[in-house]
Amino acid sequence: MNKLQVLALAAILMTGLAGCEKAKITNLASADVFVRTMKNSQGAVVYAAVHSVFSYNIMTSVSVKSPDGKTLVLTNYQNLGNSFYNETVEADYSLTAPTPGVYTYTVIFSDGEQITYTNTLLSTTILPANITGLTKNAVGDSIYLTWNAITNTHAYQLKVAKGSTQVYFQSAFADGSTPLKTTLRIGFPMAAILTSGSGTYTFELDGLLFESTTVTDYLQTISIASKDIVL
């Protein structure tokens, strides 16, 4: 085998090895910070910052640095590595809204790569809804929730739970009337609610304010109001 043949064979082998080399997986995550508002036991409106980082790649740790320089380590949801968040407790809520500005997220993936993401929190918030009624109809086969419309909200969503078990979920919906109504009402068939038998049910009405009216992937504020009823 002459020198040219050796070089040609080497080139073929190198090409084959390059084709067999495992392509590097591109790590990518999305980060969001938004405000959660609710009323505390004294009836005052309180605020908390909520952080959420999601990736289809496995993450091993996530931390966030707020505009005021504080750093928070986020929780690995079910230790699966795809979702990190902070579980807000009563002590996290304040009478003042979280600091607006750029929040910086440091994400470490399972291969050791570290990537920084940012998300901007605006100062705009919405208040919890004022629920004015939660009643059954005269026949007893339906239940109606009424509330005063939330100023500047983009949409609402509804959750119904019995204890810690969620029995009903209504995804985001908006008031499509012109002009917008000041009082809203939504009804449900009783059969859709009473899946866990009789008892006390909690209806949670969430107001949703998105960062953009055209892109609803990122929240700016979610406001929470709830009311109980015995069925």
C-alpha positions in Angstrom: 0.0 0.0 0.0 1.6 3.3 -1.1 1.6 6.5 0.9 -1.4 8.0 -1.0 -3.5 4.9 -0.3 -2.6 5.1 3.4 -3.6 8.8 3.5 -6.9 8.1 1.7 -7.7 5.2 4.1 -6.9 7.4 7.1 -9.2 10.1 5.7 -12.0 7.6 5.3 -11.6 6.3 8.9 -11.6 9.9 10.3 -14.7 10.7 8.4 -16.4 7.6 9.8 -15.4 8.4 13.3 -16.6 11.9 13.0 -20.0 10.7 11.9 -20.3 8.3 14.8 -19.4 11.0 17.3 -22.4 11.8 19.6 -23.9 15.2 18.9 -23.9 17.5 21.9 -27.3 18.1 23.3 -28.2 21.8 23.4 -29.3 22.8 26.9 -32.2 25.3 27.0 -34.5 26.5 29.7 -37.2 29.1 30.2 -37.5 31.3 33.3 -40.4 33.4 34.5 -41.0 35.6 37.6 -44.5 36.8 38.4 -46.4 38.3 41.3 -49.0 36.3 43.3 -51.6 38.5 45.1 -54.2 37.4 47.6 -55.9 38.5 50.8 -54.5 37.4 54.2 -56.5 36.3 57.2 -56.9 40.0 58.2 -58.4 40.9 54.8 -55.3 42.8 53.6 -54.0 42.4 50.1 -50.5 40.8 50.2 -47.9 40.0 47.5 -45.2 37.4 46.8 -42.8 36.8 44.0 -43.1 33.4 42.3 -40.3 31.9 40.2 -40.6 29.1 37.7 -37.8 27.5 35.5 -38.6 24.7 33.0 -36.5 22.7 30.7 -36.8 19.5 28.6 -33.1 18.9 29.6 -32.3 17.7 33.1 -31.3 20.5 35.5 -29.4 19.8 38.7 -29.8 23.2 40.4 -31.4 26.6 39.8 -30.9 29.9 41.8 -32.3 33.4 41.2 -30.9 36.8 42.0 -33.4 39.6 42.5 -32.8 43.3 41.6 -32.1 44.0 45.2 -29.2 41.5 45.3 -30.9 38.7 47.2 -30.3 35.1 46.0 -32.9 32.3 46.3 -32.3 28.6 45.6 -35.3 27.1 43.9 -36.9 23.7 44.6 -36.5 20.7 42.2 -40.1 19.6 41.6 -40.5 15.9 42.5 -36.7 15.7 42.0 -37.2 15.1 38.3 -34.9 17.9 37.1 -37.3 19.5 34.6 -39.0 22.1 36.7 -37.7 24.3 39.5 -39.8 26.7 41.5 -40.4 28.4 44.9 -43.3 27.2 47.0 -44.7 30.4 48.6 -45.7 30.2 52.3 -47.4 32.8 54.4 -44.1 34.3 55.5 -43.2 35.1 51.9 -46.1 37.5 51.5 -45.8 41.2 52.1 -48.0 44.3 52.1 -45.8 45.7 49.4 -45.2 44.3 45.9 -41.9 42.5 45.0 -39.1 44.6 43.6 -39.6 45.2 39.9 -36.6 44.8 37.5 -34.4 42.1 36.0 -34.3 38.8 37.8 -31.2 36.6 36.9 -31.5 32.8 36.9 -28.4 30.6 37.1 -29.1 27.1 35.8 -26.8 24.1 36.0 -27.6 21.2 33.8 -26.8 17.5 34.3 -23.8 17.7 32.0 -22.3 20.5 34.2 -23.0 23.3 31.8 -24.1 26.6 33.5 -26.3 29.0 31.7 -27.8 32.4 32.8 -31.3 33.5 32.0 -33.1 36.7 32.8 -36.8 37.8 33.1 -38.1 41.2 33.8 -40.8 41.9 36.5 -42.9 45.0 35.9 -44.5 47.0 38.6 -48.1 46.4 37.3 -50.2 44.1 39.5 -53.9 43.2 39.7 -56.0 42.7 42.8 -57.9 39.6 43.9 -61.4 39.3 42.7 -64.3 40.3 44.9 -66.5 37.2 44.8 -70.1 38.3 45.4 -71.9 35.0 45.2 -71.6 31.3 45.1 -75.0 29.6 45.0 -77.0 26.7 43.7 -80.0 27.3 41.4 -83.5 26.5 42.5 -83.5 23.1 41.0 -80.2 22.2 42.6 -78.5 20.8 39.4 -76.2 23.8 38.8 -74.0 26.2 40.8 -73.1 29.8 39.9 -70.1 31.9 40.9 -70.4 35.7 40.5 -67.7 38.4 41.0 -66.8 42.0 40.3 -64.5 42.2 37.2 -60.9 42.8 38.0 -59.5 46.0 36.6 -56.8 45.4 33.9 -57.0 41.6 34.0 -56.5 39.7 30.8 -58.2 36.5 31.7 -59.5 34.3 34.5 -59.2 30.6 35.5 -61.1 28.6 38.0 -60.2 25.7 40.3 -62.5 23.7 42.5 -61.2 21.5 45.3 -62.5 19.3 48.1 -59.8 19.5 50.8 -56.5 18.9 48.9 -58.1 17.1 46.0 -58.8 19.2 42.9 -62.1 18.1 41.3 -62.5 20.7 38.6 -60.4 23.0 36.5 -61.5 25.7 34.0 -58.6 26.9 31.9 -58.1 30.6 31.1 -61.2 32.4 29.8 -61.8 36.1 29.1 -64.8 38.5 29.1 -65.5 38.9 25.4 -68.4 41.4 25.8 -68.3 44.9 24.5 -68.2 47.0 26.6 -66.6 44.8 29.3 -69.0 43.8 32.1 -68.5 45.1 35.6 -70.0 41.9 37.1 -69.3 38.4 35.8 -71.0 35.0 36.3 -70.1 31.5 35.4 -72.2 28.3 36.0 -71.4 24.7 36.3 -73.4 21.5 36.3 -73.5 20.1 39.8 -72.6 16.6 38.4 -69.2 18.0 37.3 -68.4 19.3 40.8 -69.8 16.5 43.1 -67.3 13.9 41.9 -66.0 13.4 45.5 -69.4 13.2 47.3 -70.9 15.7 49.6 -68.9 18.1 51.8 -67.2 21.5 51.7 -65.9 22.6 48.3 -63.5 25.5 47.7 -63.9 27.6 44.5 -60.7 29.5 43.7 -60.9 32.2 41.1 -57.6 33.4 39.6 -57.1 36.7 37.7 -54.4 36.5 35.1 -52.3 39.4 33.9 -49.8 38.4 31.2 -46.6 40.2 30.2 -48.0 40.6 26.8 -51.5 40.5 25.3 -50.1 38.6 22.2 -47.8 36.2 24.0 -49.4 34.5 27.0 -46.6 32.1 27.9 -45.3 34.5 30.7 -47.3 35.8 33.6 -47.0 39.2 35.2 -49.5 38.7 38.0 -51.9 36.0 39.2 -54.4 37.1 41.8 -56.2 34.6 43.9 -59.6 34.7 45.6 -61.6 31.8 47.0 -65.0 31.0 48.6 -66.3 27.8 50.2 -69.7 26.2 49.8 -71.2 23.1 51.4 -72.7 20.8 48.8 
